[in-house]
Amino acid sequence: MPPGVSSCARTTSPRKIELFRGCCMVLRLVGMLLIFGLCWGVVLPASAATNVDLSLQPAVEVPVSLGTVDNQLRFVPQQIQLDVGRRYKLVLTNPSQLKHYFTAKDFADGVWSQKVVVGGVEVKGAIHELELKPASEAAWFLVPVKAGSYELHCSIPGHAEAGMVGSIKVVSTLS
Ligand SMILES: [Cu+2]
């Protein structure tokens, strides 16, 4: 046998091993890519939901009445539930003959206040309390950012004591 043949036989064996190893690497890479792709497919829709411009979301309208037509000292409804990350339009109305406040300072600290619209005026910036004169209306556009249970009351002396209190529950869907 010529020396070249034996040397060739000697060299093909490690080459086969190299080829086998190469194939294994390729298969591993394909597997990793598949797993990565699957994860991406699961993660992407979830992260996409948090990437939306919240200020452009259609606002969910929540009507809240401060007092009643017959001057009862209460909020209607008394319990409000909101979701974190959703844009709301709190439509505050005062159908009574008395002045009332919408006071929920901790709640206000946990929301992003986009604006308050009163008549033809849009007030932009942080809001902590709203005073509504009889027969007035204000729309507060906000996005809750912090989950929690917050107290609401009217800060006119005697009104909270008479029952003009409420609660705002802000719920996070991601726990
Ligand atoms: Cu009041």
Residues whose N, C-alpha, C, O or C-beta is under 5 A from the ligand:
A	BS01	CU	K99 H100 Y101 C154 I156 H159 M164
